[in-house]
Amino acid sequence: MTWTKFLQPDLILEGSVLKLTPQIVEKYELQGLVLDVDETLVPITTSQASDDLRNWVEQMRACVSLWLVSNNLSESRIGSIANSLNLPYYLGAAKPSRRKIREALTNMDLPVEKVGMVGDRLFTDVVAGNRLGMFTIFVEPIIHPDARLRSHPIRNMEVWISEILGASINPQQQRVTKIHKSSKK
């Protein structure tokens, strides 16, 4: 697999994970989602899920299996978020390592190609998902409204490097939904 294929998300979603709908999941025939936590579901400074996120999880739980896989090492923080959402989780995943994502897939008991890897980072979430053959979904980060620094220099650098290596991710076009794989209908 080339770097371009490792770095290219299958779907670049307009906005945060909250814009991922049951209709999108159905369109791509996904049966499960592995979700990153920090800035994909909650701001990095938060240890509780918002009401909007809880509602989104309940809506998604009706159509897909959900599992959290985070690089974060804080059992108290990630455990608190997972418990508030009533979701199973792994922490300390060291993505793009695939080990804990594979464990989540095993527990979900679903074919890898029927599970989406959802995250806000190319070099961790998207690379790990692509290495496993998952359907990768790239979302914009959720940032605490009081955060002074609203830019994401590491994420921006990842996008820039990915484009140099041939992936189709243009920061000026990130607000436009792009679909890179068509469904098998």
SVG drawing of the C-alpha trace seen along z (x, -y; Angstrom):
<svg xmlns="http://www.w3.org/2000/svg" viewBox="-32 -33 37 45">
<polyline fill="none" stroke="black" stroke-width="0.4" points="0.0,0.0 1.4,-3.4 1.5,-6.4 -1.3,-8.0 -3.6,-5.0 -2.6,-5.0 -3.4,-8.7 -6.5,-9.0 -9.8,-8.8 -12.7,-7.1 -15.0,-9.9 -14.1,-13.4 -17.1,-14.6 -18.2,-18.2 -18.1,-19.2 -17.7,-17.1 -18.6,-13.5 -22.1,-14.8 -22.7,-15.2 -22.3,-11.4 -25.8,-10.2 -27.5,-6.8 -28.2,-7.5 -24.4,-7.9 -23.7,-4.7 -26.4,-2.9 -25.2,-4.2 -21.8,-2.6 -23.3,0.5 -21.4,0.1 -22.3,2.3 -19.9,0.8 -17.8,-2.2 -14.6,-2.5 -14.4,-6.0 -11.4,-8.1 -12.1,-10.1 -10.0,-13.2 -11.2,-16.0 -13.3,-13.5 -16.0,-13.1 -15.0,-15.6 -12.6,-18.5 -9.2,-17.4 -9.9,-19.4 -13.3,-17.7 -14.0,-14.5 -17.8,-14.3 -19.8,-13.8 -22.1,-16.6 -25.9,-16.1 -25.5,-16.4 -22.9,-13.6 -25.1,-11.4 -28.0,-11.9 -25.8,-11.2 -24.5,-8.0 -28.1,-6.8 -29.1,-7.5 -26.1,-5.7 -26.3,-2.8 -29.7,-1.9 -28.0,-1.1 -24.3,-0.2 -22.1,1.3 -19.8,-1.3 -16.4,-1.0 -14.0,-3.7 -10.3,-3.4 -8.1,-6.2 -4.4,-6.9 -5.0,-8.8 -3.6,-7.0 -5.9,-8.5 -8.1,-5.7 -10.1,-8.2 -10.8,-10.6 -11.4,-8.1 -13.3,-5.7 -15.5,-8.6 -16.4,-9.5 -17.0,-5.9 -19.2,-5.3 -21.2,-8.5 -21.9,-7.1 -22.3,-3.5 -19.7,-2.3 -16.8,0.2 -13.4,-1.3 -9.6,-0.8 -7.1,-3.4 -3.4,-3.7 -3.9,-2.5 -0.7,-4.1 -2.4,-4.5 -1.4,-4.0 -0.8,-0.7 -3.6,1.7 -3.5,3.9 -6.3,2.3 -8.4,1.6 -8.1,5.3 -9.2,6.2 -12.2,3.9 -13.0,5.5 -12.8,9.0 -15.2,8.0 -17.6,6.4 -17.5,9.7 -17.9,7.9 -16.0,8.1 -13.3,5.4 -14.7,3.9 -18.0,3.4 -16.6,1.2 -15.7,-2.5 -12.7,-4.1 -13.8,-7.6 -11.3,-10.2 -9.9,-13.7 -6.3,-12.8 -4.8,-11.5 -1.5,-10.0 -3.2,-8.1 -6.9,-7.3 -6.9,-7.2 -3.6,-5.4 -4.6,-2.8 -8.0,-2.2 -6.6,-2.0 -3.9,0.4 -6.6,2.7 -8.8,2.3 -11.5,0.4 -13.7,-2.3 -12.1,-5.5 -14.0,-8.7 -12.1,-11.9 -14.0,-14.5 -13.2,-18.0 -12.1,-18.2 -14.5,-19.2 -12.8,-22.1 -13.9,-23.5 -15.6,-26.9 -13.4,-28.7 -10.1,-27.4 -7.7,-30.3 -5.9,-28.4 -8.5,-27.4 -6.0,-26.2 -4.5,-22.7 -0.9,-23.0 -0.2,-19.2 -3.4,-18.3 -2.7,-21.1 0.8,-19.7 -0.6,-16.2 -3.0,-17.5 -0.2,-19.4 2.1,-16.4 -0.7,-14.1 -1.4,-16.4 2.3,-16.4 2.2,-12.6 -0.8,-12.6 -3.8,-12.3 -6.8,-14.5 -7.2,-16.6 -7.2,-20.3 -7.7,-22.5 -9.6,-25.1 -12.0,-22.4 -12.5,-20.7 -15.9,-22.3 -17.1,-20.4 -18.2,-16.8 -16.1,-14.6 -16.8,-10.9 -13.9,-8.8 -15.4,-5.3 -18.8,-4.6 -21.1,-2.2 -21.6,1.3 -25.3,0.9"/>
</svg>
